[in-house]
Amino acid sequence: TALFAELDEICPPRTVLATNTSSLPVTRVATATHRPDRVVGMHFFNPAPVMRLVEVVHTVRTDGEVTAAVEALARTCGKTPVVVADRAGFVANALLFGYLNAAARAAETGQAAVADIDAAIVAACAVPMGPLTLMDLIGLDVCLDVMETMFDETRDQRYAPAPLLRRLVMAGDLGRKTGRGYYRYDGGEATASLSPPSFTGGTSRGAANVVVIDGGSRAGTAELLARAAKTAKPDSVFAVATTDEAPVAALLAGFGRKQDVVGMHIPKAPRDGVVEVIATSLSNPDAVATVIDHLAGSGLTPIACRDRPGYIVDYLVLPHLGDAVRMVDDGYATQEDVDTAMRLGCGYADGPFAMLAAVGADDVRSVLSHLAAATHLPSLAPSPLLDELASLGPSHT
């Protein structure tokens, strides 16, 4: 604000002052001047010579002609502008950092290995890199700062920075620029810096030893599992198809070989690229490794994760899509602007609404309702617009 106050004294009264901030309130910057109607945000994305998106941010005081002039300037620079009001995170960061923080929490709690979290999202969404790799690239100190800004304004717990993220920044492990963050960067190679979850690292018993159980319902699956246990070899592993409506462990009441059972789930993702192998608290790591070995030739990327609501892909991606719908429902941005911002600003192959159409609004609504109840986070609950889109059917998504 001190810089803008100084510029206000130096520049002619007609001069437009623009800030490239990604998280500071543009309104706060504007109030440091005597020309708040001529202050605007012009948020370029890094690296600015390459990235095509510019978020043009107007405050409650910005003159409409100023906004239009800056939008035209962005086009003259060869950029694609998206015009939004002054709200923390604008469009791209507001959507991006809730999802990144969820990935940070998943890594911290051992929901899956760091590399598996990234591989799952790349395969399921065709994004250039996974969330933890992206955080290392942005800089963990920058991520922490943006999340704190978002949380201060929204008080949404999904923006409250993961404690481990704070500790990494405290330790000076800021990502690529310091050589260590969620990954270690030694000689160009990236290796995960966090210890892998306890359910990984097992030895496969051989892909032929997998018995796949899919009864179409919880009762049917439990019955088939009990039957299979009577005839299966002692070293068999049971891969139980699950829909995330209840923990995999809920299928195992009275079953004597709980350590040999893992779940298997195809997430509701924009792309058919992932199969999740789900470890309960009793699953033997060898059982997890055996099922991953069995799935190696399936054409899908097998990812090991804990038996927690949403597993990995649904837990990270579908709330991200729900946030995009809520942003439009709030009248803050259009569907086209949201998709443009995420494609051009974050490198997405498909914007959130294109992803929503691929998954299906009804499926997204169903999973978000389940996640909101299971995690006690009301901000995950479907917005009224998502309810409406689900009711209208696929052609209206």
Secondary structure, DSSP 8 states (H G I E B T S, - for coil): -HHHHHHHHHS-TT--EEE--SSS-HHHHHTTSS-GGGEEEEEE-SSTTT--EEEEEE-SS--HHHHHHHHHHHHHTT-EEEEEES-TTTTHHHHHHHHHHHHHHHHHTTSS-HHHHHHHHHHHH--SS-HHHHHHHH-HHHHHHHHHHHHHHH--GGGS--HHHHHHHHTT--BGGGTBSSEEEETTEEEE-S---TT-S-----GGGEEEE--SSHHHHHHHHHHHHHHS-TT-EEEEE--SSS-GGGG-TT-S-GGGEEEEE----SSS-EEEEEE-TT--HHHHHHHHHHHTTSSSEEEEEES-TTTTHHHHHHHHHHHHHHHHHTTSS-HHHHHHHHHHHH--SS-HHHHHHHH-HHHHHHHHHHHHHHHT-GGGS--HHHHHHHHH-GGG-
